[in-house]
Every structure is written in C-alpha cells, then in structure tokens.
Amino acid sequence: MVVIAPDSHHMKLRKAGGQYFIVIAGGPPVNRHKPSVDVLFRSVAECAGGDVRAIMLTGMGDDGARGMKQLHDRGARTIAQNEDTCVVFGRPKEAIKHGAVDDILPIGRSATLLARPGQSSPRHARSRNMTPDDIQQSRRPVARTAATLPPSDVARLATLWTIVFVGMMGFGITIVPFPIVAEQLGASPFWVTWGSAGSFALAQMISTPLLGRLSDRVGRKPVLLLGSLGAIIGYTWTATADSLPSLLMARAFTGLASGYLAAAFAYVGDVSTPATLARRMGLLGSAFGLGFAAGPFLGGLLGRTSEGTATLLAPCLFAAGLSSLGLLGTLFALRESLAPETRASRSAEPAGKLSDHPQARKALLGVGGAMLAVTAGSAALQSIYPIWGRDAFGLPLEKIGWHFGLFSACTALSQAVLIGPMVRRFGQRRVMILAMIGSAAGLLIYGVASRVEMVWAADIVCGTSLGLFTSAATAVVSILAPPALRGAVLGLFASTSAAGRVLGPAYAGAAYALARPAPFLVGAALVAASAFAVITASRASAATDTRSTD
C-alpha cells in the first residue's frame, strides 16, 4: 500500500492497540515544507523504533535528514539513494552528512531490499555504517554507453540531440554577420544590436510556452515537425531578405518557430526514468551549448563575401539545410512519446494552472528572475560584440567568430564536464551563486579590457559561468515541473531566458552609443544585484529552516 500526504498537511504514524494508524495533522511548515519528511520520520521513530526500513530518495534540500537520524539511532535500517541514480543528490547527501544512513544504494537495489520483508534485521546483524570510502565508491557512475541502451532509445536521443544542436547553431550562426549586415542596410544603433537577437528572442518568448502547452495536448512530434518546418522557412527568408524590415520580420518568424525546442526537452522528460533523467537532460544541454558554440564560428567563416563585406546568404542557407535534416530525423526516426489516451485526456480536461503547483511556480519566479539577469547580460554582450570588437581592437569577422567559438565552447564544456562535480561539492544553490558572481566578473573584464588577451580571459570566465548557471537553474525547474504541465512549464522557463535576450540587446545599443564599456558594466551591475538577491534569499531560507526545526 502507498500512502501520500495531502497538500498543506503533515502526515504522522501513530500506534494504538497494537495497530498502526496514519494521522493527518496541521501545524506550521517544517523546513519550509508542509507536508514535511522530518515530521513523518520523527513520528515513525517514536512509535515503531527499529522495526522500520526508511529510504531517502532524490530531492533538493535537507528535509528528512534529521528525522532519518532519529530512525537510525533507534535501530531502523536506513538507506540513501546513490548519486548516480539521483536526479538531484540533495536530500540523500544531507542524510549521509548527518550520519543517518546505513547503506547507499542504486534505486533498483533499494526497491528490491524494501520488497523483502524477511531481511529485516537489527543493527548488529546488518552491514556496518558507511565510511567515507564507501561514500566515494557509491558516487562512481555506472558504466553506461550507447551500446547498452535499447536501439530505439539511441535513435530517439540522437534525433533529439540533432534537433537541439541544429536549432541553437541556426540561432548562433547569424550573431556575427547580422550587426554588420544591418549597418549596411542603414539600421540605427538600436536595430543593429537588437534586430537579430532581440527580435528572435521576443518572438521565441511568445511562442515557446504556447508550443510547449500545445505539445502537452497534441503530442511532442507534431510540434517538433511544425517547428522544424518553420525554421527552414525562416532561415531561407533571412538569407534572401534585401531590406531592413524584411530582415527583421524574417528573424522574428524564425524566433516563433524556435519555440519547438521546449517540446524536445519535454520529450526527454516523457521517456526518462528518475535514474536517467539527469543524464539525458545533460545530453540535450550539451547539444544546446555545442550548437551555440558552432554557430558563431561558422557565421564568421561563411558570413564574409569575397569583396570583404558581410552577408547572411551562405550562413542562413546552411542553417536551413541542417534544419531540413532535423525535420527528416523527426519524421522518420522519432516516435511520439505521449500515448494517445494521455493526449486525449489532456485535450478533454483542463491541464490546470501553474498556481495549482506552488513548487513549480516558486521555482519559475525565483530562479527565473536570476535567469533573466544573467541572460540579459550575456545577450547584451553577444549583440554588441561584433561592433565592439571591430571598433576597439580592429577584429575582423573571422577573428570575432573565434572569440564566440571559445565563449560557447566554455559554456558547453562546463555543462558537460564541470557541473556534476561542482554540484556534488557545493550544491545547486551555491553553484548558481558562484556562476552569477563569475558572470558579473567576466562582464566587468570586458568593460575594462585594454588588450586582446583580456578579452580572451573574459570569454573563458563568462562562457564557463553561463554554462554552469544555466545547467543548475534548468535542473531545478525540470525536476519540479508537474507531468501534465511539463511542456508548458519548461516553455515558460525558456521564455524567461528569451526575455533576457530581449532586454539585453535593447539596452546594449543605446549604452554603447554613450560609451564603449557601458553595455558590459550595465550587465555586470544587473547580474551582481541579482546575485545579491539570491544570496540574501538563501540566508533567509537557511534561517527559516533553523527556526522551524528547533
């Protein structure tokens, strides 16, 4: 039997007349949670003592760690899910820190152990408590390659990876030549910086939640097909635009089509288990970063004519060709991830409101505010970089492409390699804060740079920080997204990032007209202020946790 506590009530175990009873109780939140795991575990420790098995599964925070310690001290067998099979190694890690855990096991072995009632045993007959060496051993990832996955999973993940890679490379491929082309068409400073990234991001901000919610109702594959087709049309239009209004409308249309990327991430959520979700989200995140790394580099190479002027013809036709590959892969290699009955039920019934899911809503509001600031600073940098690099250091388009390539390569590397060890060592919240501080520092280096060597250093600092922050923030939101609203929630969160890409280029041109360092200094101030707000909120949260558990 499985018993789930109702929202806004604690659940406790009581014993009377030799029988156990579940009690639903009121009271204030504990560790900011209601229901609270600590409340449940403490009540179990009081009435059941050592005749209990308890397992701490994946999740954020430390709720339950102290209650599990009480269970452990009274002789209960306590288990923590190991890091490799966790989506977020937060609560299990805190339970281990409190000395509350006997065994650290993969989720599959934990379930098997819980299902064998004959193996309940007192403390002296069980395995010894975990040592630091045991804990390190449990952190070693289980070897898992593409060959060990079912062929259908390999094909689906490869197709999704290609879709996201092509989508981001198509966006990045216009970053380097667009401002120069816009200047050639007589654009003002505002449209030079905002025209490409800003118009694209504004349209994407509008379409992403709509296409995400649509994918919840009609399926992921139709939305992916629609978006890929729209991308092909948009890039072809951009390549052939011969006036500024036509060019801006083409970029906006392409931004509308790009909202389909939320459906790709929702697809991964549909076909993944808790043990594989983090790994697969990271795989898609690497496509995001690598695509953005390749785009500006290719844009710098393909965006220059033989006469030395900038052009969007070759870069955008190249992006349209790659989008065609994504369309064919979706059509022939991707199966729908939502069962027909699931789509039918979601179409027939209201999907609910985000306000009905306070955890997801809180994640979007809190983490989304930080994402807005970091993305705005990065977008301002990216939109003004070609003009600034030319004016300040005489950099040609191909050299600017190399700088963008390094920036984006650092972003992808931090998402693929650095984020895991850093989250294990510092935790998600601290990684977010450190990444925000790094972003502010990198923008400040751009603002004061007097030599090209300082620009290379800023590329590394800013690129790495952006990748770390984006990964940590996206993980929090994807975990808390309700299944019935997964596409919509991820779409809304992507819109927060898109809003930053609207805001950054909007102020970058005007600020650059006042002073060359101004766009970078304004971005650094925004990120620093947001980091201060996150630090303040974290300290207040920690103080609340301490008071609620006293």
Secondary structure, 3 states (H helix, E strand, C coil): CCCCCCCCCEEEEEEECCEEEEEEECCCCECCECCCHHHHHHHHHHHHCCCCEEEECCECCCCCHHHHHHHHHCCCEEEEECHHHCCCECHHHHHHHCCCCCEEECHHHHHHHHCCHHHCCCHHHCCCCCCHHHHHHHHCCCCCCHHHCCHHHHHHHHHHHHHHHHHHHHHHCCCCCHHHHHHHCCCCHHHHHHCCHHHHHHHHHHHHHHHHHHHHHHCHHHHHHHHHHHHHHHHHHHHHCCCHHHHHHHHHHHHHHHHHHHHHHHHHHHHCCHHHHHHHHHHHHHHHHHHHHHHHHHHHHHCECCCCCECCHHHHHHHHHHHHHHHHHHHHHCCCCCCHHHHHHHHHCCCCCHHHCHHHHHHHHHHHHHHHHHHHHHHHHHHHHHHHHHHHHCCCHHHHHHHHHHHHHHHHHHHHHHHHHHHHHHCHHHHHHHHHHHHHHHHHHHHHCCCHHHHHHHHHHHHHHHHHHHHHHHHHHHHHCCHHHHHHHHHHHHHHHHHHHHHHHHHHHHHHHHCCCHHHHHHHHHHHHHHHHHHHHHHHHHHHHHHHHC
